[in-house]
């Protein structure tokens, strides 16, 4: 990952883009690229979205948007000195503590009516690893 960050930094430096690569601008660009990725799936059924990579044209668009999201995320982390892998590992650890396997109980309704982990809000239905 460090090599990719170096290449992205060299690419931006060669074009004198560093003054524009502020945390605010990079966060905004990351959001735009994530929205472009979401746009591909906007009107698909869940079944169509699961097969998106079967269509070479759609697969190429998805891969390009994933690359754009990752590029901006890596640049954002570089500018702020964040080790993305260490941050992810720490987040996984926290979520393992917040959402023990015994509490999830194999439910598929997202735990509606339960609390969102220790001290959590009542009735939160969208549990996922990024919380």
Secondary structure as UniProt FT lines:
FT   HELIX           2..14
FT   TURN            15..16
FT   HELIX           18..20
FT   HELIX           23..41
FT   TURN            42..43
FT   HELIX           46..50
FT   HELIX           52..54
FT   HELIX           56..80
FT   HELIX           84..98
FT   HELIX           101..104
FT   TURN            105..106
FT   TURN            110..113
FT   TURN            118..119
FT   TURN            129..130
//
